[in-house]
Amino acid sequence: MEPVKGATTADRLAPRDPARYDRRFAARAAGIKSSAMRDLMSLTERPEIITLAGGLPDTESFPAEVFDEVWRAIGRDHRATALQYGPTEGLLELRERICGIMAEGGAEAHPDGIIVTAGGQQAIDLSVRTFVDPGDVVLAEGPTYPGAVPSFSTYEARVVHVPLDDDGMRVDLLEERIEELAGQGIRPKLIYTIPNFHNPGGVTMSLERRRRLVQIAHEREILVVEDNPYGQIRFEGEPLPSLWELDGGAGWVIHLSTFSKILAPGLRVGWVAAPAPVLRKMNLGKQAADLGTGTLNQRFVVEYLKRFDWREHVARLNGIYRSRRDAMLRALEEEFPADATWTRPQGGLFVWANLPSYIDTTELLARAIERHQVAFVPGRGAFLDGRGGHSMRMNYSFASEAVISEGVERIGAAIDEMIELQRVLGGGA
């Protein structure tokens, strides 16, 4: 058949009847939800768009001479092994050093109790895959991490959200949810939480609530998945003990973290700390997914940690992020309506804002991109029950202070247009 003139390569490669696949997809594929932030990642390649959407760390600050020295060391001393397959659980040297990093925060772990993952995202996926059958209940903050949404939907979890406030998850309401489910004969499989500098909420769970959450896990025998990618990204206040530490080795907490925020996300190296029976099952799941995390990337992390103090790099990042957070908070005060509210994070990468209830942030995003060339993550992407329609997540780690201020000003202009439209239509404002 002659190719259609003027057709693109994509047009020529696409099947003429794409519906042929619909009846062949696995049933679970129909329910998979995309990550709202990943949908917006392509905007980072459009120079005219200011994006406050992605959770992008500042990789420009990683010293070029450090980067070069690490690669030279790998090429000189580890070239063959760095290019070879490695153990599914990860390099022993790296797992030993991960234990050292966890110990910085007061959490004791053993290398045999660690599995290295392809970033924090795989750690989440393995946790859900290992425990959740279709229809099983997972308790998670509302809002929850938008990147966890595809994992929950892929494995057909029923997510029950627990509200947040300035002290993190409302653990009192968590208990109410558990009681309500018990009355229906349902035991939750997991509690998923981000206690430090919540993504997207920007808040941190108080010590009192941490202790009570671990106590609930022990009393109710419910596993807690503690996702802690931001624990080291602190600008203010004193560090709090992790749920893993408070669990005291009782085995009711699974701890997840990553090098994406303290080194670089392009390395795709994270980890899970968990009891041995859990790690054995996760190891099998990881074998099926990728055989093992890239050995070259693991070796980069090991050689970096052997030669440099990661804490100095994090301290440098935290100074940058603190200034950028302050720039965003100043801009929000100046540009957002008086009845808007937002969090004031002591660390992490995000601010969560709530707009007047008549403003739908999904519609606002379309207007902001089209008319004002600025992007953010609309709030519905952080819920699985349709909520979040008047909320939004904004990132301050990636852009400069000037660009952040300009981006918030542009979002503010888009909000003003929607407020005016509401007034004209007679809805009041």
N, C-alpha and C positions, 0 to 999 in steps of 0.2 A: 504494500500500500504506500502511495506517495505521501511524504510528510506534508503537513499543512504549512503553507507559506506564512512566514511571520511568526510562527509558533516558537516559544522559548524552549530551551532544553527541558525545563521542568514540565512544560505542557506536553512535550513529546514522550517523556518518560512516564507520565501519569496514565493510569488505566482509564479507558473510556467509561467504564462502569464501576466506579469506586464502591458502589453499594454491594458489590459481590462479597466484600469482606465482612459486612455487618453480621451476617448469620454465622460467621466462622469465628468471630472474636469470642474469647472466654467470657463467661457471664460477669466475672469480676471486673473486666475491662470497662464495662458500661458505666460502672460507678466511680471510676477513678477521677478525682478532681485535680486539676492542675494547681501548682503553686502560684499564687498571685504575683509574688516577687519575681519568679522565673519568667513569667509571661512578659514582664517589663524589662528584662535584662537586655534585650536587643536595643533598647533606647540608649544604652550607654555608648553605642557606636554611632549615634547621631549627634554631631557636635553642637547642633542648634538647640538640643534639648538639655535642660538642667534636670538631672535625675536625683531626687532625694528618696528613691524607691529601694534600691538594692542595699543589702547589708554589707557593703564593700569596705573592707579595711584599707588603710592607707599603705599601699605597697611602695609608693615613691620614696618613703622614708627608710626603706631597707638599704643599708650601705652597699654601694657597688663593690667596694674592696672586700667586704665580707663575703658577698655572693661569689666573687671570683676566687677567693681563697678556698672556700668550701668545695667548689667544683674542681679546682686543681688537686686538692687532697683526694677527692674521689677518683679522679683520673689516674693519679699516681699510685694510690695504695689499694683501691677497691674496684677497679674498672670491671674486672671479670665478674666478681660476685654481685656488683650493683646491677649488672645487666642480666643476671640469672634469676630464675624462680627462687622464691623464698618460702619459709613456713607460713601456713595460713594465719597462724596466731601473731605473726610479726617477728621481726628481728629481736633476739634476746637483749642485745645492747640497748635497743630503743625502749623495750618494755622496762628495763631496769631504770632508765632515765625518766620514763614516765612516772614511775614510782617516786622518784626524787621530786618531780614537779608537784605531784599530789601531796607529798609530805610538806611542801612549802605552805600549803593551806591547812595543815594539821591532819590530813587524811592518810592513814596507813594502808598500803597495798603491797602485794607481792607480785613479782613478774609473772608467776604462773597464774595469777588472777587477773591478767590483762590480755585483751586481744586488740591488735591494731587494726583499724578500719580505714576505709577510703573516705576520710573526712567524717565530721560529726553526723552528716546526713545518713551515711550507711549505718552508723551506730544506732540512730533512731529506727531505721528500717529493720535492722536485725532484732531490735528489742520488740517491735510490734510483731514481726513475722514469727518470732519464736514462741510467743504466748497467745496471740489473738486468732481465734477462729471466727468465721463470719457470724455477726450478730453479737459477739462478746462486747461487754461494756468497758470502755476506757474513760476514766475521769480525768479531765484536763482543764486548766484555766480557760476562762473565756474573757478575752481573746487568748488564743494559743499561737504557737509558732507557725506561721504560714507554710513553712517547709515540711512540717509534720503532717499537714493535711493530706497530701498525696499518699503517705504511708498509711494513715488511718483508713482512707477510702480504698486503697488497693487491697488491704486485707479485710475490708468490709466490717470494720469496727463500728460499734454504736458509741459515739462520743457524747458524753454528758458533761456539759461545761459547768465550771464553778467560778463565780465572779471573783474579780480582783479588786483590791483597793490599794492605797498607798503602802500598805504593809504586805503586799503580795496576795497569794491565794487566801480567800476567806475559808479558813479551815473549819470554822463553825458550820458554814454552809456545806462544806464537803461532808461533814458528819451527817447533816440532814439528807444529802443526796444518797449517802450509803444506806441510811435508814429507810428511805423511800424505796430504794431498789430491793432491800431485804424484804420489805413488805410484799414485793412482787415475786419473791423467790429468786432474785438475781444477785449474784456475787460479782462485783467488778473484777476484771482480770488485772488491770494496771491502773495506777495513778501516775500520770505524766505531768511533770512540773519543771519549770525553769526558775529556780529560787533566786538567782543572782542577776539583777539588771535584765529583767524579763524582756524577751522578744515576742511580741511587739510592745508590751506594756511599759517597759522602762522602769518598773518598780522592783523592789527587793523584799523578799520574805523576811519578816522579823524573826528574831531568835525564839521568841515564845511560840510562834506558829510552827517553826521548824521542829521544835521539840514535840509539840502536840501532833504534828503530821507523822513523825516517826513512831510515836506512841500508838496512833491509830493503826498504822501499818502492822505493828506487833499485835495489837489487840484483835484486829480484824483479819489478820493474815492476808494482807493485800500487798503485792509488790509495788514499790515506788520506783519509777524511772526518773532519776535526777539528771536533767540535761544542763550541763554547766560550761558552755563555751565562753562565757563572758566574765567568769569569776575573777580573773586577773586584771580586767579592764575597769579599774576603780579609780575615781577622782577624789572622792570624799568619803569620810566615815571609816570605821574599823571593819576589817574582814570578819565575817560570821562563819561558824563551823558549817561544813557541808552536811547534808543529810546522811551521806556515806559515813562520815565521822560519828555523827550522833547515833547511827544504827549500831555502832560498836561491834561490827562483825557478826551481827545476828542473821544477816543474809536476807533482809527484806528490802534492801536498796540496791539498785543497779545504777552505777555512776557513768555518765557519758561526758566526754570532752573532746577537744580538738586543738591542733596547732594552727588552725586557720586564723585565729584572732591574735595569737601571741607570736606567730612567725609570718605565715602567708597562706591564703586559701588555695592558691594554685598547687600547693604541695599535695592536697587531698590526703592528709594524714590525721586521723583522729584515734580515739580509743574507747573501749568499754572496760570498766572494772566491775566484776560480778562474781558470785559464788561459782565454784568449779562446775557443778551440774549445768548451770546456765551457760557458761562459756563453751562447754562441750557441744551443746545444741547450736549455739551461735556459730561455732567453728564449722559445723556441717552446713549451715545456711550460707556462710561466707564462701565455703568451697564451691557451692553450687553457683554462686553469683560471680565470683572473679578469681577463684583459686587463692588469691592473696593480694594484699595492698602492694602497689608498685615498689619493688625493692630499691630502685634508684631514688625515689622520693623519700623512703625511710632512711636510706643512707645519708641523704642530704641533711635530714633532721639530726641524725646521730653525730655527723661530723661538725655540724654547727654547734650542737650542745657541748661537744668535747672542747671546742676552741673559744667559745664566746659565752658570756653571761646573758641568758635570755631575759633576765630581769631588767638589765639595762635597756634592752630594746623595748620592752614593755613600758618601762618608765618614760622613755622618749615618746612612745605612741600615746600614752596617757596624757602627757602634756599637750600634745597636738589635739587630741580628742576633747580635752577639757575646754580649750579655747573655742573649738568648733561648736561644742554643745552650748556654750555661753552665747555664741553668735546666734544660734538658732533660737534660744530662749528670748533674747532681746528682740529678734525679728518678729517672733510670735506676739510679743507684747505690743509691738507697733502695728502689725499688719492684720491680725485676726480679730474678728468681732468680739465685743465685750462679753457676750454670753458663751463664747467658746472656752473650753478648759483643756489643759494638757498636763502631762506628767513632767516632773523635773528630776531626771535620773541622776544618781550619784556615780554612775559608771555605765558601761555598755555602749551601745551604738544607736539607740533609738529613742524618739519621743512619740508618744501616743496622744492623739488629740481627739476631742469630741466636739462636734459642731452642732448648731441648732438642729433639732430633730427633723425639720422640713428639708434639710439639705442631704441629698443622697450622694455619698462620696464616690460611688461608681460613676454617676453622671458628672460629678464635679471633675473626676479624673479625665474623662473624655474632653470636657471643655478646657481643662488646664493644658492638656497636650496639644489640642488643635489650635487654640487661640493664644496660649501663653507660653508654649514650649517648656513645660515643666511637668514632672511626674512624681508621684508618691504611691504608696500601697493603700488601696481602699480597704476599709475595715472588714468587709464581708469575707475577705480572703483569710481572715484569722479565726473564723467560726465555721462550724459544720452544721449549724441549725438556722442559718439565714440572718442571724443578728449582725450587728456592726455596720449597719447602713449609713449611719451619720458619723462614723469614726474613720481615722486614718493613721497610718504609720509613716514617720519621716526619719530618714537616716542623716546623721551629721558627720560620719567618720570619713567619708570619701571626698567631699567637695571642700574647697577653701572657704574661709570665713566670708569672703566677699560673695562668692557664688551661693553659699547658703542663704545669705541675706537677700540676694536677688531672687533666689528660688522661692523663699517664703513670701516675698513681696508679690511675686507672680501668682502664687496660690491664693494669696489674699485678694488679689484683683479678681480672680475667677470666683471666689466666694462672694465678693461684693456684687458681681453680676447676677449670681443666683439669688441673692437676697433681694436685689432690685426686681428681678423677674417675679419672685414670689409676691412682692408688694404690688406690682402691676396686675398680677392675676387675682389680686384680692385676698390673698391668703394671710396678709399681715406679716410682719417681721419683727 
